[in-house]
Every structure is written in structure tokens, then in C-alpha cells.
């Protein structure tokens, strides 16, 4: 019998002004984790700086999990160094 895996809704707020939601995660983000995602005009790598569980329902940030992220140059990460032909410009 297959069991449903609960999905974890997470809001992402980037220091470069990008904001997005992930409604399908099966694990919460962790500080230090890298994210590779499509963004305006291409792809962008981010590093999770802080993760907050916001319990206030009428605050400045949506309640639930919020990850604050910073953009990084993917070519300076192990992912970029592992496959520079794929991730490079």
C-alpha cells in the first residue's frame, strides 16, 4: 500500500529581490543548502542562509516555512566545477 507523502510548502525570499514558493517539497530546506532554479532570463543558483518557521498568521511574511536565500555564482560551487560545460555561460 502506497502512502501519501506530505508536501512542505516553503516561501523563498532572495536578497536579490526574487521571491517564489515551492509547494511540492518533501523535505524542508536547510541552512547551507544550494538551490538551482529557473529564474527570469535563465537559471540562478542560490544558497540558503536562514530558515524560519513563521507562526504568526498576519505578519509581514507568510506563515509557515520561509527560507532566506542569497544568489551565488554556480561556477564557484562544486556543481559548476563538476560540469562546467553544462553550467557555464
HTML snippet that shows the backbone in 3Dmol.js (N, CA, C, O; Angstrom):
<script src="https://3Dmol.org/build/3Dmol-min.js"></script>
<div id="view" style="width:600px;height:400px;position:relative"></div>
<script>
const pdb = `
ATOM      1  N   UNK A   1       0.834  -1.178   0.000  1.00  0.00           N
ATOM      2  CA  UNK A   1       0.000   0.000   0.000  1.00  0.00           C
ATOM      3  C   UNK A   1       0.881   1.244   0.000  1.00  0.00           C
ATOM      4  O   UNK A   1       1.729   1.416   0.876  1.00  0.00           O
ATOM      5  N   UNK A   2       0.676   2.096  -0.975  1.00  0.00           N
ATOM      6  CA  UNK A   2       1.425   3.350  -1.036  1.00  0.00           C
ATOM      7  C   UNK A   2       0.815   4.363  -0.088  1.00  0.00           C
ATOM      8  O   UNK A   2      -0.403   4.461   0.058  1.00  0.00           O
ATOM      9  N   UNK A   3       1.700   5.111   0.552  1.00  0.00           N
ATOM     10  CA  UNK A   3       1.229   6.156   1.456  1.00  0.00           C
ATOM     11  C   UNK A   3       1.520   7.510   0.830  1.00  0.00           C
ATOM     12  O   UNK A   3       2.524   7.702   0.145  1.00  0.00           O
ATOM     13  N   UNK A   4       0.634   8.416   1.080  1.00  0.00           N
ATOM     14  CA  UNK A   4       0.839   9.773   0.580  1.00  0.00           C
ATOM     15  C   UNK A   4       1.977  10.420   1.356  1.00  0.00           C
ATOM     16  O   UNK A   4       2.053  10.309   2.580  1.00  0.00           O
ATOM     17  N   UNK A   5       2.847  11.089   0.639  1.00  0.00           N
ATOM     18  CA  UNK A   5       3.941  11.821   1.267  1.00  0.00           C
ATOM     19  C   UNK A   5       3.491  13.264   1.424  1.00  0.00           C
ATOM     20  O   UNK A   5       3.165  13.923   0.437  1.00  0.00           O
ATOM     21  N   UNK A   6       3.471  13.762   2.661  1.00  0.00           N
ATOM     22  CA  UNK A   6       3.038  15.154   2.829  1.00  0.00           C
ATOM     23  C   UNK A   6       4.006  16.110   2.143  1.00  0.00           C
ATOM     24  O   UNK A   6       5.218  15.898   2.170  1.00  0.00           O
ATOM     25  N   UNK A   7       3.486  17.127   1.548  1.00  0.00           N
ATOM     26  CA  UNK A   7       4.296  18.130   0.873  1.00  0.00           C
ATOM     27  C   UNK A   7       4.511  19.312   1.805  1.00  0.00           C
ATOM     28  O   UNK A   7       3.633  19.670   2.590  1.00  0.00           O
ATOM     29  N   UNK A   8       5.684  19.908   1.707  1.00  0.00           N
ATOM     30  CA  UNK A   8       6.039  21.013   2.579  1.00  0.00           C
ATOM     31  C   UNK A   8       6.060  22.299   1.761  1.00  0.00           C
ATOM     32  O   UNK A   8       6.899  22.465   0.875  1.00  0.00           O
ATOM     33  N   UNK A   9       5.141  23.201   2.057  1.00  0.00           N
ATOM     34  CA  UNK A   9       5.072  24.496   1.376  1.00  0.00           C
ATOM     35  C   UNK A   9       6.145  25.405   1.968  1.00  0.00           C
ATOM     36  O   UNK A   9       6.196  25.605   3.182  1.00  0.00           O
ATOM     37  N   UNK A  10       6.994  25.951   1.114  1.00  0.00           N
ATOM     38  CA  UNK A  10       8.071  26.828   1.571  1.00  0.00           C
ATOM     39  C   UNK A  10       8.086  28.088   0.716  1.00  0.00           C
ATOM     40  O   UNK A  10       7.997  28.024  -0.511  1.00  0.00           O
ATOM     41  N   UNK A  11       8.199  29.230   1.380  1.00  0.00           N
ATOM     42  CA  UNK A  11       8.391  30.503   0.689  1.00  0.00           C
ATOM     43  C   UNK A  11       9.892  30.785   0.654  1.00  0.00           C
ATOM     44  O   UNK A  11      10.594  30.562   1.641  1.00  0.00           O
ATOM     45  N   UNK A  12      10.376  31.271  -0.473  1.00  0.00           N
ATOM     46  CA  UNK A  12      11.785  31.641  -0.614  1.00  0.00           C
ATOM     47  C   UNK A  12      11.866  33.138  -0.863  1.00  0.00           C
ATOM     48  O   UNK A  12      11.162  33.672  -1.720  1.00  0.00           O
ATOM     49  N   UNK A  13      12.721  33.806  -0.117  1.00  0.00           N
ATOM     50  CA  UNK A  13      12.933  35.246  -0.279  1.00  0.00           C
ATOM     51  C   UNK A  13      14.432  35.452  -0.489  1.00  0.00           C
ATOM     52  O   UNK A  13      15.244  35.113   0.371  1.00  0.00           O
ATOM     53  N   UNK A  14      14.784  36.017  -1.652  1.00  0.00           N
ATOM     54  CA  UNK A  14      16.185  36.201  -2.004  1.00  0.00           C
ATOM     55  C   UNK A  14      16.628  37.635  -1.764  1.00  0.00           C
ATOM     56  O   UNK A  14      15.845  38.579  -1.881  1.00  0.00           O
ATOM     57  N   UNK A  15      17.889  37.770  -1.430  1.00  0.00           N
ATOM     58  CA  UNK A  15      18.451  39.104  -1.233  1.00  0.00           C
ATOM     59  C   UNK A  15      18.543  39.895  -2.535  1.00  0.00           C
ATOM     60  O   UNK A  15      18.803  41.097  -2.497  1.00  0.00           O
ATOM     61  N   UNK A  16      18.336  39.249  -3.693  1.00  0.00           N
ATOM     62  CA  UNK A  16      18.335  39.973  -4.968  1.00  0.00           C
ATOM     63  C   UNK A  16      16.927  40.388  -5.404  1.00  0.00           C
ATOM     64  O   UNK A  16      16.733  40.855  -6.526  1.00  0.00           O
ATOM     65  N   UNK A  17      15.941  40.214  -4.506  1.00  0.00           N
ATOM     66  CA  UNK A  17      14.587  40.673  -4.797  1.00  0.00           C
ATOM     67  C   UNK A  17      13.647  39.616  -5.333  1.00  0.00           C
ATOM     68  O   UNK A  17      12.448  39.867  -5.456  1.00  0.00           O
ATOM     69  N   UNK A  18      14.160  38.436  -5.657  1.00  0.00           N
ATOM     70  CA  UNK A  18      13.295  37.356  -6.148  1.00  0.00           C
ATOM     71  C   UNK A  18      12.539  36.725  -4.975  1.00  0.00           C
ATOM     72  O   UNK A  18      13.077  36.598  -3.875  1.00  0.00           O
ATOM     73  N   UNK A  19      11.299  36.337  -5.223  1.00  0.00           N
ATOM     74  CA  UNK A  19      10.508  35.592  -4.244  1.00  0.00           C
ATOM     75  C   UNK A  19       9.739  34.520  -4.995  1.00  0.00           C
ATOM     76  O   UNK A  19       9.222  34.766  -6.084  1.00  0.00           O
ATOM     77  N   UNK A  20       9.666  33.327  -4.410  1.00  0.00           N
ATOM     78  CA  UNK A  20       8.911  32.244  -5.021  1.00  0.00           C
ATOM     79  C   UNK A  20       8.467  31.264  -3.939  1.00  0.00           C
ATOM     80  O   UNK A  20       8.908  31.328  -2.791  1.00  0.00           O
ATOM     81  N   UNK A  21       7.581  30.357  -4.342  1.00  0.00           N
ATOM     82  CA  UNK A  21       7.060  29.341  -3.440  1.00  0.00           C
ATOM     83  C   UNK A  21       7.319  27.965  -4.018  1.00  0.00           C
ATOM     84  O   UNK A  21       7.276  27.771  -5.233  1.00  0.00           O
ATOM     85  N   UNK A  22       7.588  27.017  -3.148  1.00  0.00           N
ATOM     86  CA  UNK A  22       7.695  25.617  -3.548  1.00  0.00           C
ATOM     87  C   UNK A  22       6.616  24.865  -2.780  1.00  0.00           C
ATOM     88  O   UNK A  22       6.679  24.752  -1.556  1.00  0.00           O
ATOM     89  N   UNK A  23       5.636  24.355  -3.500  1.00  0.00           N
ATOM     90  CA  UNK A  23       4.514  23.654  -2.874  1.00  0.00           C
ATOM     91  C   UNK A  23       4.709  22.144  -2.853  1.00  0.00           C
ATOM     92  O   UNK A  23       3.874  21.427  -2.302  1.00  0.00           O
ATOM     93  N   UNK A  24       5.793  21.644  -3.441  1.00  0.00           N
ATOM     94  CA  UNK A  24       5.921  20.213  -3.651  1.00  0.00           C
ATOM     95  C   UNK A  24       7.106  19.569  -2.946  1.00  0.00           C
ATOM     96  O   UNK A  24       7.390  18.395  -3.187  1.00  0.00           O
ATOM     97  N   UNK A  25       7.804  20.298  -2.087  1.00  0.00           N
ATOM     98  CA  UNK A  25       8.984  19.742  -1.425  1.00  0.00           C
ATOM     99  C   UNK A  25       8.590  18.626  -0.464  1.00  0.00           C
ATOM    100  O   UNK A  25       7.553  18.697   0.196  1.00  0.00           O
ATOM    101  N   UNK A  26       9.415  17.615  -0.395  1.00  0.00           N
ATOM    102  CA  UNK A  26       9.191  16.518   0.547  1.00  0.00           C
ATOM    103  C   UNK A  26      10.056  16.661   1.785  1.00  0.00           C
ATOM    104  O   UNK A  26       9.838  15.972   2.782  1.00  0.00           O
ATOM    105  N   UNK A  27      11.045  17.558   1.729  1.00  0.00           N
ATOM    106  CA  UNK A  27      11.886  17.854   2.893  1.00  0.00           C
ATOM    107  C   UNK A  27      12.028  19.366   3.002  1.00  0.00           C
ATOM    108  O   UNK A  27      11.997  20.063   1.988  1.00  0.00           O
ATOM    109  N   UNK A  28      12.183  19.881   4.212  1.00  0.00           N
ATOM    110  CA  UNK A  28      12.360  21.324   4.356  1.00  0.00           C
ATOM    111  C   UNK A  28      13.769  21.735   3.932  1.00  0.00           C
ATOM    112  O   UNK A  28      14.694  20.927   4.016  1.00  0.00           O
ATOM    113  N   UNK A  29      13.947  22.975   3.479  1.00  0.00           N
ATOM    114  CA  UNK A  29      15.293  23.443   3.152  1.00  0.00           C
ATOM    115  C   UNK A  29      16.110  23.588   4.430  1.00  0.00           C
ATOM    116  O   UNK A  29      15.553  23.733   5.519  1.00  0.00           O
ATOM    117  N   UNK A  30      17.437  23.548   4.291  1.00  0.00           N
ATOM    118  CA  UNK A  30      18.331  23.689   5.437  1.00  0.00           C
ATOM    119  C   UNK A  30      19.370  24.766   5.142  1.00  0.00           C
ATOM    120  O   UNK A  30      19.790  24.939   3.998  1.00  0.00           O
ATOM    121  N   UNK A  31      19.774  25.478   6.170  1.00  0.00           N
ATOM    122  CA  UNK A  31      20.822  26.491   6.009  1.00  0.00           C
ATOM    123  C   UNK A  31      22.062  25.824   5.419  1.00  0.00           C
ATOM    124  O   UNK A  31      22.459  24.741   5.851  1.00  0.00           O
ATOM    125  N   UNK A  32      22.668  26.477   4.431  1.00  0.00           N
ATOM    126  CA  UNK A  32      23.839  25.942   3.753  1.00  0.00           C
ATOM    127  C   UNK A  32      23.518  25.172   2.483  1.00  0.00           C
ATOM    128  O   UNK A  32      24.415  24.899   1.685  1.00  0.00           O
ATOM    129  N   UNK A  33      22.259  24.820   2.281  1.00  0.00           N
ATOM    130  CA  UNK A  33      21.835  24.075   1.098  1.00  0.00           C
ATOM    131  C   UNK A  33      21.865  24.987  -0.124  1.00  0.00           C
ATOM    132  O   UNK A  33      21.595  26.183  -0.020  1.00  0.00           O
ATOM    133  N   UNK A  34      22.196  24.418  -1.281  1.00  0.00           N
ATOM    134  CA  UNK A  34      22.173  25.159  -2.540  1.00  0.00           C
ATOM    135  C   UNK A  34      20.919  24.805  -3.322  1.00  0.00           C
ATOM    136  O   UNK A  34      20.404  23.692  -3.223  1.00  0.00           O
ATOM    137  N   UNK A  35      20.441  25.757  -4.092  1.00  0.00           N
ATOM    138  CA  UNK A  35      19.258  25.571  -4.931  1.00  0.00           C
ATOM    139  C   UNK A  35      19.616  26.035  -6.335  1.00  0.00           C
ATOM    140  O   UNK A  35      20.189  27.110  -6.513  1.00  0.00           O
ATOM    141  N   UNK A  36      19.281  25.233  -7.322  1.00  0.00           N
ATOM    142  CA  UNK A  36      19.470  25.578  -8.736  1.00  0.00           C
ATOM    143  C   UNK A  36      18.085  25.668  -9.334  1.00  0.00           C
ATOM    144  O   UNK A  36      17.364  24.671  -9.383  1.00  0.00           O
ATOM    145  N   UNK A  37      17.698  26.857  -9.794  1.00  0.00           N
ATOM    146  CA  UNK A  37      16.327  27.015 -10.285  1.00  0.00           C
ATOM    147  C   UNK A  37      16.283  27.935 -11.486  1.00  0.00           C
ATOM    148  O   UNK A  37      17.160  28.772 -11.701  1.00  0.00           O
ATOM    149  N   UNK A  38      15.222  27.746 -12.264  1.00  0.00           N
ATOM    150  CA  UNK A  38      14.963  28.651 -13.362  1.00  0.00           C
ATOM    151  C   UNK A  38      14.541  29.999 -12.810  1.00  0.00           C
ATOM    152  O   UNK A  38      13.780  30.073 -11.845  1.00  0.00           O
ATOM    153  N   UNK A  39      15.029  31.046 -13.411  1.00  0.00           N
ATOM    154  CA  UNK A  39      14.683  32.409 -12.986  1.00  0.00           C
ATOM    155  C   UNK A  39      14.496  33.254 -14.235  1.00  0.00           C
ATOM    156  O   UNK A  39      14.684  32.772 -15.351  1.00  0.00           O
ATOM    157  N   UNK A  40      14.127  34.509 -14.046  1.00  0.00           N
ATOM    158  CA  UNK A  40      13.944  35.397 -15.194  1.00  0.00           C
ATOM    159  C   UNK A  40      15.214  35.425 -16.034  1.00  0.00           C
ATOM    160  O   UNK A  40      16.292  35.732 -15.525  1.00  0.00           O
ATOM    161  N   UNK A  41      15.093  35.113 -17.292  1.00  0.00           N
ATOM    162  CA  UNK A  41      16.235  35.191 -18.197  1.00  0.00           C
ATOM    163  C   UNK A  41      17.209  34.028 -18.098  1.00  0.00           C
ATOM    164  O   UNK A  41      18.298  34.111 -18.666  1.00  0.00           O
ATOM    165  N   UNK A  42      16.874  32.963 -17.410  1.00  0.00           N
ATOM    166  CA  UNK A  42      17.786  31.832 -17.333  1.00  0.00           C
ATOM    167  C   UNK A  42      17.694  31.114 -16.005  1.00  0.00           C
ATOM    168  O   UNK A  42      16.621  31.002 -15.413  1.00  0.00           O
ATOM    169  N   UNK A  43      18.843  30.625 -15.542  1.00  0.00           N
ATOM    170  CA  UNK A  43      18.904  29.880 -14.293  1.00  0.00           C
ATOM    171  C   UNK A  43      19.747  30.648 -13.292  1.00  0.00           C
ATOM    172  O   UNK A  43      20.594  31.458 -13.671  1.00  0.00           O
ATOM    173  N   UNK A  44      19.509  30.390 -12.009  1.00  0.00           N
ATOM    174  CA  UNK A  44      20.255  31.054 -10.955  1.00  0.00           C
ATOM    175  C   UNK A  44      20.485  30.066  -9.821  1.00  0.00           C
ATOM    176  O   UNK A  44      19.596  29.284  -9.483  1.00  0.00           O
ATOM    177  N   UNK A  45      21.670  30.101  -9.237  1.00  0.00           N
ATOM    178  CA  UNK A  45      21.982  29.300  -8.049  1.00  0.00           C
ATOM    179  C   UNK A  45      21.797  30.185  -6.826  1.00  0.00           C
ATOM    180  O   UNK A  45      22.105  31.377  -6.845  1.00  0.00           O
ATOM    181  N   UNK A  46      21.289  29.576  -5.771  1.00  0.00           N
ATOM    182  CA  UNK A  46      21.089  30.271  -4.501  1.00  0.00           C
ATOM    183  C   UNK A  46      21.623  29.403  -3.376  1.00  0.00           C
ATOM    184  O   UNK A  46      21.669  28.178  -3.488  1.00  0.00           O
ATOM    185  N   UNK A  47      22.027  30.052  -2.286  1.00  0.00           N
ATOM    186  CA  UNK A  47      22.416  29.345  -1.077  1.00  0.00           C
ATOM    187  C   UNK A  47      21.480  29.769   0.044  1.00  0.00           C
ATOM    188  O   UNK A  47      21.252  30.960   0.255  1.00  0.00           O
ATOM    189  N   UNK A  48      20.939  28.793   0.759  1.00  0.00           N
ATOM    190  CA  UNK A  48      20.017  29.069   1.854  1.00  0.00           C
ATOM    191  C   UNK A  48      20.812  29.624   3.033  1.00  0.00           C
ATOM    192  O   UNK A  48      21.731  28.976   3.534  1.00  0.00           O
ATOM    193  N   UNK A  49      20.451  30.825   3.469  1.00  0.00           N
ATOM    194  CA  UNK A  49      21.136  31.476   4.588  1.00  0.00           C
ATOM    195  C   UNK A  49      20.439  31.164   5.914  1.00  0.00           C
ATOM    196  O   UNK A  49      21.092  30.824   6.900  1.00  0.00           O
ATOM    197  N   UNK A  50      19.112  31.283   5.930  1.00  0.00           N
ATOM    198  CA  UNK A  50      18.341  31.048   7.148  1.00  0.00           C
ATOM    199  C   UNK A  50      17.003  30.432   6.781  1.00  0.00           C
ATOM    200  O   UNK A  50      16.457  30.708   5.712  1.00  0.00           O
ATOM    201  N   UNK A  51      16.476  29.598   7.668  1.00  0.00           N
ATOM    202  CA  UNK A  51      15.135  29.036   7.501  1.00  0.00           C
ATOM    203  C   UNK A  51      14.349  29.368   8.762  1.00  0.00           C
ATOM    204  O   UNK A  51      14.791  29.107   9.881  1.00  0.00           O
ATOM    205  N   UNK A  52      13.179  29.946   8.555  1.00  0.00           N
ATOM    206  CA  UNK A  52      12.316  30.341   9.663  1.00  0.00           C
ATOM    207  C   UNK A  52      10.990  29.611   9.574  1.00  0.00           C
ATOM    208  O   UNK A  52      10.456  29.417   8.482  1.00  0.00           O
ATOM    209  N   UNK A  53      10.460  29.207  10.714  1.00  0.00           N
ATOM    210  CA  UNK A  53       9.093  28.701  10.794  1.00  0.00           C
ATOM    211  C   UNK A  53       8.258  29.837  11.374  1.00  0.00           C
ATOM    212  O   UNK A  53       8.292  30.078  12.581  1.00  0.00           O
ATOM    213  N   UNK A  54       7.518  30.527  10.530  1.00  0.00           N
ATOM    214  CA  UNK A  54       6.732  31.677  10.944  1.00  0.00           C
ATOM    215  C   UNK A  54       5.360  31.196  11.413  1.00  0.00           C
ATOM    216  O   UNK A  54       4.610  30.604  10.638  1.00  0.00           O
ATOM    217  N   UNK A  55       5.039  31.444  12.653  1.00  0.00           N
ATOM    218  CA  UNK A  55       3.750  31.003  13.194  1.00  0.00           C
ATOM    219  C   UNK A  55       2.703  32.103  13.184  1.00  0.00           C
ATOM    220  O   UNK A  55       1.508  31.819  13.263  1.00  0.00           O
ATOM    221  N   UNK A  56       3.134  33.354  13.088  1.00  0.00           N
ATOM    222  CA  UNK A  56       2.192  34.471  13.066  1.00  0.00           C
ATOM    223  C   UNK A  56       1.473  34.500  11.728  1.00  0.00           C
ATOM    224  O   UNK A  56       2.114  34.533  10.678  1.00  0.00           O
ATOM    225  N   UNK A  57       0.149  34.486  11.758  1.00  0.00           N
ATOM    226  CA  UNK A  57      -0.626  34.398  10.519  1.00  0.00           C
ATOM    227  C   UNK A  57      -0.888  35.742   9.855  1.00  0.00           C
ATOM    228  O   UNK A  57      -1.309  35.772   8.698  1.00  0.00           O
ATOM    229  N   UNK A  58      -0.656  36.847  10.537  1.00  0.00           N
ATOM    230  CA  UNK A  58      -0.932  38.152   9.952  1.00  0.00           C
ATOM    231  C   UNK A  58       0.313  39.033   9.956  1.00  0.00           C
ATOM    232  O   UNK A  58       0.212  40.252  10.093  1.00  0.00           O
ATOM    233  N   UNK A  59       1.479  38.424   9.808  1.00  0.00           N
ATOM    234  CA  UNK A  59       2.731  39.155   9.845  1.00  0.00           C
ATOM    235  C   UNK A  59       3.162  39.645   8.476  1.00  0.00           C
ATOM    236  O   UNK A  59       2.432  39.531   7.491  1.00  0.00           O
ATOM    237  N   UNK A  60       4.354  40.187   8.442  1.00  0.00           N
ATOM    238  CA  UNK A  60       4.916  40.725   7.193  1.00  0.00           C
ATOM    239  C   UNK A  60       5.333  39.622   6.230  1.00  0.00           C
ATOM    240  O   UNK A  60       5.453  39.856   5.027  1.00  0.00           O
ATOM    241  N   UNK A  61       5.553  38.418   6.755  1.00  0.00           N
ATOM    242  CA  UNK A  61       5.962  37.270   5.950  1.00  0.00           C
ATOM    243  C   UNK A  61       4.902  36.185   6.123  1.00  0.00           C
ATOM    244  O   UNK A  61       4.390  35.988   7.225  1.00  0.00           O
ATOM    245  N   UNK A  62       4.572  35.486   5.050  1.00  0.00           N
ATOM    246  CA  UNK A  62       3.576  34.424   5.080  1.00  0.00           C
ATOM    247  C   UNK A  62       3.925  33.393   6.151  1.00  0.00           C
ATOM    248  O   UNK A  62       5.089  33.025   6.307  1.00  0.00           O
ATOM    249  N   UNK A  63       2.918  32.930   6.887  1.00  0.00           N
ATOM    250  CA  UNK A  63       3.188  31.934   7.927  1.00  0.00           C
ATOM    251  C   UNK A  63       3.587  30.605   7.288  1.00  0.00           C
ATOM    252  O   UNK A  63       3.219  30.307   6.152  1.00  0.00           O
ATOM    253  N   UNK A  64       4.341  29.824   8.039  1.00  0.00           N
ATOM    254  CA  UNK A  64       4.879  28.559   7.548  1.00  0.00           C
ATOM    255  C   UNK A  64       6.383  28.683   7.384  1.00  0.00           C
ATOM    256  O   UNK A  64       7.006  29.568   7.971  1.00  0.00           O
ATOM    257  N   UNK A  65       6.966  27.800   6.587  1.00  0.00           N
ATOM    258  CA  UNK A  65       8.414  27.835   6.386  1.00  0.00           C
ATOM    259  C   UNK A  65       8.805  28.913   5.387  1.00  0.00           C
ATOM    260  O   UNK A  65       8.217  29.030   4.312  1.00  0.00           O
ATOM    261  N   UNK A  66       9.798  29.691   5.760  1.00  0.00           N
ATOM    262  CA  UNK A  66      10.373  30.714   4.881  1.00  0.00           C
ATOM    263  C   UNK A  66      11.879  30.544   4.879  1.00  0.00           C
ATOM    264  O   UNK A  66      12.511  30.515   5.935  1.00  0.00           O
ATOM    265  N   UNK A  67      12.452  30.432   3.687  1.00  0.00           N
ATOM    266  CA  UNK A  67      13.897  30.323   3.534  1.00  0.00           C
ATOM    267  C   UNK A  67      14.419  31.619   2.931  1.00  0.00           C
ATOM    268  O   UNK A  67      13.958  32.053   1.875  1.00  0.00           O
ATOM    269  N   UNK A  68      15.375  32.226   3.602  1.00  0.00           N
ATOM    270  CA  UNK A  68      16.040  33.408   3.073  1.00  0.00           C
ATOM    271  C   UNK A  68      17.287  32.927   2.341  1.00  0.00           C
ATOM    272  O   UNK A  68      18.108  32.207   2.908  1.00  0.00           O
ATOM    273  N   UNK A  69      17.423  33.329   1.080  1.00  0.00           N
ATOM    274  CA  UNK A  69      18.491  32.814   0.231  1.00  0.00           C
ATOM    275  C   UNK A  69      19.298  33.952  -0.381  1.00  0.00           C
ATOM    276  O   UNK A  69      18.822  35.082  -0.492  1.00  0.00           O
ATOM    277  N   UNK A  70      20.526  33.633  -0.773  1.00  0.00           N
ATOM    278  CA  UNK A  70      21.410  34.587  -1.437  1.00  0.00           C
ATOM    279  C   UNK A  70      21.861  34.003  -2.770  1.00  0.00           C
ATOM    280  O   UNK A  70      22.188  32.818  -2.842  1.00  0.00           O
ATOM    281  N   UNK A  71      21.884  34.818  -3.836  1.00  0.00           N
ATOM    282  CA  UNK A  71      22.370  34.312  -5.120  1.00  0.00           C
ATOM    283  C   UNK A  71      23.869  34.022  -5.042  1.00  0.00           C
ATOM    284  O   UNK A  71      24.621  34.726  -4.368  1.00  0.00           O
ATOM    285  N   UNK A  72      24.279  32.976  -5.743  1.00  0.00           N
ATOM    286  CA  UNK A  72      25.696  32.622  -5.831  1.00  0.00           C
ATOM    287  C   UNK A  72      26.041  32.330  -7.284  1.00  0.00           C
ATOM    288  O   UNK A  72      25.173  32.002  -8.092  1.00  0.00           O
ATOM    289  N   UNK A  73      27.318  32.455  -7.597  1.00  0.00           N
ATOM    290  CA  UNK A  73      27.821  32.106  -8.924  1.00  0.00           C
ATOM    291  C   UNK A  73      28.000  30.596  -8.969  1.00  0.00           C
ATOM    292  O   UNK A  73      28.870  30.051  -8.290  1.00  0.00           O
ATOM    293  N   UNK A  74      27.185  29.920  -9.761  1.00  0.00           N
ATOM    294  CA  UNK A  74      27.226  28.454  -9.793  1.00  0.00           C
ATOM    295  C   UNK A  74      28.616  27.942 -10.167  1.00  0.00           C
ATOM    296  O   UNK A  74      28.988  26.842  -9.759  1.00  0.00           O
ATOM    297  N   UNK A  75      29.384  28.703 -10.923  1.00  0.00           N
ATOM    298  CA  UNK A  75      30.705  28.249 -11.344  1.00  0.00           C
ATOM    299  C   UNK A  75      31.704  28.236 -10.184  1.00  0.00           C
ATOM    300  O   UNK A  75      32.777  27.645 -10.305  1.00  0.00           O
ATOM    301  N   UNK A  76      31.371  28.868  -9.082  1.00  0.00           N
ATOM    302  CA  UNK A  76      32.231  28.840  -7.900  1.00  0.00           C
ATOM    303  C   UNK A  76      31.816  27.750  -6.918  1.00  0.00           C
ATOM    304  O   UNK A  76      32.372  27.646  -5.825  1.00  0.00           O
ATOM    305  N   UNK A  77      30.835  26.937  -7.314  1.00  0.00           N
ATOM    306  CA  UNK A  77      30.378  25.828  -6.472  1.00  0.00           C
ATOM    307  C   UNK A  77      30.892  24.514  -7.043  1.00  0.00           C
ATOM    308  O   UNK A  77      31.398  24.469  -8.164  1.00  0.00           O
ATOM    309  N   UNK A  78      30.762  23.465  -6.275  1.00  0.00           N
ATOM    310  CA  UNK A  78      31.180  22.143  -6.757  1.00  0.00           C
ATOM    311  C   UNK A  78      30.343  21.694  -7.949  1.00  0.00           C
ATOM    312  O   UNK A  78      30.838  20.988  -8.828  1.00  0.00           O
ATOM    313  N   UNK A  79      29.077  22.102  -7.982  1.00  0.00           N
ATOM    314  CA  UNK A  79      28.226  21.731  -9.114  1.00  0.00           C
ATOM    315  C   UNK A  79      28.787  22.323 -10.401  1.00  0.00           C
ATOM    316  O   UNK A  79      28.921  21.615 -11.400  1.00  0.00           O
ATOM    317  N   UNK A  80      29.112  23.601 -10.390  1.00  0.00           N
ATOM    318  CA  UNK A  80      29.663  24.257 -11.569  1.00  0.00           C
ATOM    319  C   UNK A  80      31.026  23.707 -11.962  1.00  0.00           C
ATOM    320  O   UNK A  80      31.326  23.568 -13.148  1.00  0.00           O
ATOM    321  N   UNK A  81      31.850  23.396 -10.970  1.00  0.00           N
ATOM    322  CA  UNK A  81      33.182  22.844 -11.248  1.00  0.00           C
ATOM    323  C   UNK A  81      33.100  21.409 -11.749  1.00  0.00           C
ATOM    324  O   UNK A  81      33.961  20.963 -12.507  1.00  0.00           O
ATOM    325  N   UNK A  82      32.072  20.691 -11.329  1.00  0.00           N
ATOM    326  CA  UNK A  82      31.899  19.300 -11.760  1.00  0.00           C
ATOM    327  C   UNK A  82      31.504  19.214 -13.243  1.00  0.00           C
ATOM    328  O   UNK A  82      31.957  18.325 -13.965  1.00  0.00           O
ATOM    329  N   UNK A  83      30.660  20.143 -13.678  1.00  0.00           N
ATOM    330  CA  UNK A  83      30.184  20.108 -15.066  1.00  0.00           C
ATOM    331  C   UNK A  83      30.210  21.517 -15.659  1.00  0.00           C
ATOM    332  O   UNK A  83      29.153  22.066 -15.970  1.00  0.00           O
ATOM    333  N   UNK A  84      31.394  22.113 -15.821  1.00  0.00           N
ATOM    334  CA  UNK A  84      31.473  23.497 -16.316  1.00  0.00           C
ATOM    335  C   UNK A  84      30.909  23.692 -17.701  1.00  0.00           C
ATOM    336  O   UNK A  84      30.406  24.773 -18.006  1.00  0.00           O
ATOM    337  N   UNK A  85      30.975  22.672 -18.561  1.00  0.00           N
ATOM    338  CA  UNK A  85      30.429  22.812 -19.912  1.00  0.00           C
ATOM    339  C   UNK A  85      28.923  22.954 -19.894  1.00  0.00           C
ATOM    340  O   UNK A  85      28.341  23.596 -20.769  1.00  0.00           O
ATOM    341  N   UNK A  86      28.291  22.354 -18.897  1.00  0.00           N
ATOM    342  CA  UNK A  86      26.819  22.423 -18.811  1.00  0.00           C
ATOM    343  C   UNK A  86      26.372  23.696 -18.116  1.00  0.00           C
ATOM    344  O   UNK A  86      25.469  24.374 -18.607  1.00  0.00           O
ATOM    345  N   UNK A  87      26.982  24.043 -16.975  1.00  0.00           N
ATOM    346  CA  UNK A  87      26.504  25.164 -16.169  1.00  0.00           C
ATOM    347  C   UNK A  87      27.122  26.502 -16.548  1.00  0.00           C
ATOM    348  O   UNK A  87      26.598  27.539 -16.142  1.00  0.00           O
ATOM    349  N   UNK A  88      28.206  26.524 -17.303  1.00  0.00           N
ATOM    350  CA  UNK A  88      28.848  27.775 -17.698  1.00  0.00           C
ATOM    351  C   UNK A  88      28.063  28.496 -18.771  1.00  0.00           C
ATOM    352  O   UNK A  88      27.170  27.923 -19.396  1.00  0.00           O
ATOM    353  N   UNK A  89      28.397  29.743 -18.979  1.00  0.00           N
ATOM    354  CA  UNK A  89      27.709  30.561 -19.996  1.00  0.00           C
ATOM    355  C   UNK A  89      28.142  30.187 -21.389  1.00  0.00           C
ATOM    356  O   UNK A  89      27.666  30.771 -22.362  1.00  0.00           O
TER     357      UNK A  89
END
`;
const viewer = $3Dmol.createViewer("view");
viewer.addModel(pdb, "pdb");
viewer.setStyle({}, {cartoon: {color: "spectrum"}});
viewer.zoomTo();
viewer.render();
</script>
